[in-house]
């Protein structure tokens, strides 16, 4: 009797292994495609630059009020909060804002103003006294705390106000 149990157990184990291999073979390409898909497809991005006001309304006279009308919106499309500690937002000229002690809640947006102000849940301030974003052309680039590309938003000459979400470790949206 132990021989027949042993043969049956081996057959069941072999059938289970074959089923697992079949499921794995079918699931692997789907998960691999999903991984590549996460790298830059717009509907799979969780944290994005959702809007940019690069030309402060009115005259550019460098008042704090005018500086704060120049801003970038960063949106978390996921349900889970994202810790932005160490993430950066930069322009083509290398002006860089680094997020400090900030957690972006799920399904919410934070506006990063150029001028000075008191940081709040929905508004952060770079505390600059000069404009950052060029009116005629520029690219706002968001990178995570490891320096990896997350998203960018370009406008003006050669850009025509476009979004480029190829992802990965891209360096520049102009090419």
C-alpha positions as CSV (number, residue, x, y, z in Angstrom):
1,X,0.0,0.0,0.0
2,X,2.8,2.4,0.7
3,X,4.1,1.9,-2.9
4,X,0.7,2.9,-4.4
5,X,0.6,6.0,-2.1
6,X,4.1,6.9,-3.0
7,X,3.3,6.6,-6.8
8,X,0.1,8.6,-6.4
9,X,1.9,11.3,-4.4
10,X,4.6,11.5,-7.1
11,X,2.0,11.8,-9.8
12,X,0.1,14.5,-7.9
13,X,3.4,16.4,-7.2
14,X,4.4,16.1,-10.9
15,X,1.0,17.3,-12.0
16,X,1.2,20.3,-9.6
17,X,4.7,21.1,-10.8
18,X,3.5,21.0,-14.4
19,X,0.6,23.2,-13.6
20,X,2.8,25.7,-11.8
21,X,5.3,25.8,-14.7
22,X,2.4,26.4,-17.2
23,X,1.0,29.2,-15.0
24,X,4.5,30.6,-14.6
25,X,5.1,30.5,-18.4
26,X,1.9,32.4,-19.1
27,X,2.3,34.9,-16.2
28,X,6.0,35.7,-16.7
29,X,5.6,37.5,-20.1
30,X,2.7,39.5,-18.7
31,X,4.6,40.6,-15.6
32,X,7.7,41.3,-17.6
33,X,5.6,43.4,-20.0
34,X,4.0,45.2,-17.1
35,X,7.4,46.0,-15.7
36,X,8.5,47.6,-18.9
37,X,5.2,49.3,-19.1
38,X,5.7,50.9,-15.7
39,X,8.9,52.6,-16.9
40,X,7.2,55.3,-18.8
41,X,3.6,54.8,-19.8
42,X,1.5,57.7,-18.8
43,X,-1.4,55.7,-17.3
44,X,1.0,53.7,-15.2
45,X,2.9,56.6,-13.7
46,X,2.1,57.3,-10.1
47,X,3.8,60.6,-9.5
48,X,3.8,63.1,-12.3
49,X,4.3,66.7,-13.1
50,X,0.6,67.5,-13.8
51,X,0.9,71.3,-14.7
52,X,3.3,74.1,-14.9
53,X,2.7,77.9,-14.8
54,X,6.1,79.0,-16.2
55,X,5.0,82.5,-17.2
56,X,3.9,84.4,-14.1
57,X,0.7,86.4,-15.0
58,X,1.3,90.1,-15.3
59,X,4.6,91.9,-15.5
60,X,7.8,90.1,-14.4
61,X,8.9,92.4,-11.6
62,X,10.4,89.8,-9.2
63,X,8.0,90.6,-6.4
64,X,7.4,87.7,-4.1
65,X,3.7,87.7,-5.2
66,X,4.8,87.5,-8.9
67,X,7.4,84.8,-8.1
68,X,4.8,82.7,-6.4
69,X,2.5,82.8,-9.4
70,X,5.2,80.7,-11.2
71,X,4.7,77.1,-10.0
72,X,4.8,73.4,-10.8
73,X,2.1,70.9,-9.8
74,X,3.2,67.4,-8.8
75,X,0.4,64.9,-8.5
76,X,0.3,61.4,-6.9
77,X,-2.2,59.3,-8.9
78,X,-1.8,56.3,-6.7
79,X,-3.9,55.6,-3.6
80,X,-0.9,55.2,-1.4
81,X,1.1,58.1,0.0
82,X,4.6,58.7,-1.5
83,X,7.5,60.0,0.5
84,X,9.2,62.7,-1.6
85,X,12.1,63.2,0.8
86,X,15.2,63.8,-1.3
87,X,13.3,64.0,-4.6
88,X,14.3,66.9,-6.9
89,X,12.6,69.2,-9.3
90,X,14.9,71.0,-11.7
91,X,15.1,73.1,-14.9
92,X,17.3,73.0,-17.9
93,X,19.7,75.5,-16.3
94,X,20.3,73.3,-13.3
95,X,18.2,75.2,-10.7
96,X,17.1,72.5,-8.4
97,X,14.6,72.3,-5.6
98,X,14.9,69.4,-3.2
99,X,11.9,68.1,-1.2
100,X,12.5,67.9,2.5
101,X,10.3,66.0,5.0
102,X,7.3,65.9,2.6
103,X,4.8,63.1,2.1
104,X,2.4,63.5,-0.9
105,X,-0.9,61.9,0.0
106,X,-2.6,59.5,-2.4
107,X,-4.7,61.0,-5.1
108,X,-3.5,64.6,-4.3
109,X,-1.4,67.4,-5.8
110,X,1.2,69.7,-4.3
111,X,2.1,73.1,-5.9
112,X,5.8,74.1,-5.8
113,X,6.0,77.9,-5.9
114,X,9.2,79.7,-6.9
115,X,9.1,82.5,-4.3
116,X,9.1,82.6,-0.6
117,X,6.3,81.3,1.7
118,X,5.3,79.0,4.4
119,X,5.1,75.3,3.4
120,X,1.7,73.7,3.7
121,X,0.2,70.3,2.7
122,X,-0.8,71.6,-0.7
123,X,1.8,74.3,-1.3
124,X,5.6,74.2,-1.0
125,X,8.0,77.2,-1.7
126,X,11.5,77.2,-3.2
127,X,12.2,80.5,-1.4
128,X,13.9,82.0,-4.4
129,X,14.1,85.7,-5.3
130,X,14.4,85.1,-9.0
131,X,12.3,83.3,-11.6
132,X,13.3,79.7,-12.4
133,X,11.2,78.7,-15.4
134,X,12.0,80.3,-18.7
135,X,9.0,81.8,-20.4
136,X,10.2,80.9,-24.0
137,X,11.3,77.3,-23.4
138,X,12.3,75.0,-20.6
139,X,11.9,71.5,-19.1
140,X,10.8,70.7,-15.6
141,X,12.3,67.4,-14.5
142,X,11.3,65.4,-11.5
143,X,13.7,62.8,-10.1
144,X,13.4,60.4,-7.1
145,X,15.7,60.3,-4.1
146,X,18.1,58.0,-6.1
147,X,18.4,60.5,-8.9
148,X,16.3,58.4,-11.3
149,X,14.0,60.1,-13.8
150,X,10.4,60.1,-12.8
151,X,8.7,62.6,-15.1
152,X,9.2,65.8,-17.1
153,X,7.2,68.6,-18.7
154,X,8.6,70.7,-21.5
155,X,7.4,73.9,-23.4
156,X,8.5,76.4,-26.0
157,X,11.0,76.2,-28.7
158,X,11.3,72.6,-30.0
159,X,9.0,71.4,-27.3
160,X,5.6,72.7,-28.2
161,X,4.3,72.1,-24.6
162,X,4.6,68.4,-24.6
163,X,4.9,65.6,-22.1
164,X,7.6,63.1,-22.5
165,X,7.1,60.0,-20.3
166,X,9.6,57.5,-21.7
167,X,11.0,57.0,-18.2
168,X,14.1,55.2,-17.3
169,X,17.3,57.1,-16.8
170,X,16.7,59.7,-19.4
171,X,18.7,62.9,-19.2
172,X,17.0,65.3,-21.5
173,X,13.6,65.7,-23.2
174,X,15.0,67.9,-26.0
175,X,16.4,65.0,-28.0
